[in-house]
């Protein structure tokens, strides 16, 4: 399974990529986005786009976590409530 990152870790990777490129503007040009967008992502005002994530070698996935046991009905049956 691939490593899962927190959003804070994504921000750190983005910041590091900007530093490696020489500036946010230089990284933005490589990623095909505006410097304003990169800045907004780094400040937490916008979510990173799939293109920006791809430039960082990342992709976003959605995960769901079970928080409680729930009984589900079979097709055609009423939902059983504990």
C-alpha positions as a printed NumPy array, in Angstrom:
array([[  0.   ,   0.   ,   0.   ],
       [  1.211,   3.495,  -0.809],
       [  2.177,   5.9  ,   1.931],
       [ -0.703,   8.061,   3.128],
       [  0.11 ,  11.695,   3.845],
       [ -1.663,  14.287,   5.916],
       [ -2.569,  17.616,   4.356],
       [  0.207,  19.2  ,   6.443],
       [  2.702,  16.809,   4.83 ],
       [  1.405,  17.763,   1.378],
       [  1.946,  21.43 ,   2.271],
       [  5.511,  20.629,   3.369],
       [  6.173,  18.824,   0.087],
       [  4.76 ,  21.74 ,  -1.866],
       [  6.864,  24.217,   0.092],
       [  9.96 ,  22.078,  -0.504],
       [  9.199,  21.851,  -4.23 ],
       [  8.835,  25.641,  -4.402],
       [ 12.187,  26.084,  -2.649],
       [ 13.836,  23.536,  -4.96 ],
       [ 12.416,  25.344,  -8.01 ],
       [ 13.733,  28.657,  -6.685],
       [ 10.388,  30.304,  -6.006],
       [  6.646,  29.764,  -5.921],
       [  6.472,  31.37 ,  -9.37 ],
       [  9.038,  28.969, -10.814],
       [  7.251,  25.96 ,  -9.343],
       [  3.89 ,  27.275, -10.573],
       [  5.284,  27.49 , -14.114],
       [  6.475,  23.87 , -13.884],
       [  3.086,  22.756, -12.553],
       [  1.053,  24.758, -15.073],
       [ -0.758,  26.801, -12.426],
       [ -0.572,  30.421, -11.342],
       [  1.717,  31.611,  -8.576],
       [ -1.4  ,  32.973,  -6.856],
       [ -2.901,  29.48 ,  -6.797],
       [  0.26 ,  27.983,  -5.275],
       [  0.255,  30.713,  -2.633],
       [ -3.425,  30.116,  -1.858],
       [ -2.807,  26.372,  -1.454],
       [  0.17 ,  26.953,   0.845],
       [ -1.948,  29.301,   2.994],
       [ -4.738,  26.707,   3.182],
       [ -7.197,  28.883,   1.27 ],
       [ -7.545,  26.461,  -1.652],
       [ -7.269,  22.706,  -2.02 ],
       [ -4.415,  21.42 ,  -4.16 ],
       [ -5.576,  20.516,  -7.672],
       [ -4.994,  17.097,  -9.2  ],
       [ -2.451,  18.649, -11.593],
       [ -0.51 ,  20.272,  -8.776],
       [ -0.549,  17.005,  -6.819],
       [  0.642,  15.1  ,  -9.898],
       [  3.593,  17.49 , -10.227],
       [  4.487,  16.547,  -6.638],
       [  4.141,  12.838,  -7.479],
       [  0.926,  12.568,  -5.459],
       [ -2.738,  11.852,  -6.035],
       [ -5.651,  12.382,  -3.697],
       [ -7.677,   9.438,  -2.425],
       [-10.738,   9.376,  -0.219],
       [-10.845,   7.071,   2.795],
       [-13.735,   6.191,   5.042],
       [-13.356,   4.987,   8.611],
       [-15.921,   2.959,  10.534],
       [-16.931,   4.868,  13.65 ],
       [-19.659,   2.535,  14.898],
       [-21.277,  -0.747,  13.998],
       [-24.449,  -0.365,  11.969],
       [-26.782,  -3.162,  10.892],
       [-27.649,  -2.94 ,   7.199],
       [-30.737,  -4.424,   5.582],
       [-30.591,  -6.877,   2.71 ],
       [-32.218,  -5.717,  -0.493],
       [-35.972,  -5.443,  -0.024],
       [-35.837,  -5.516,   3.788],
       [-36.332,  -2.688,   6.227],
       [-33.234,  -1.303,   7.942],
       [-32.793,  -2.882,  11.362],
       [-32.089,  -0.312,  14.047],
       [-30.387,  -1.531,  17.218]])
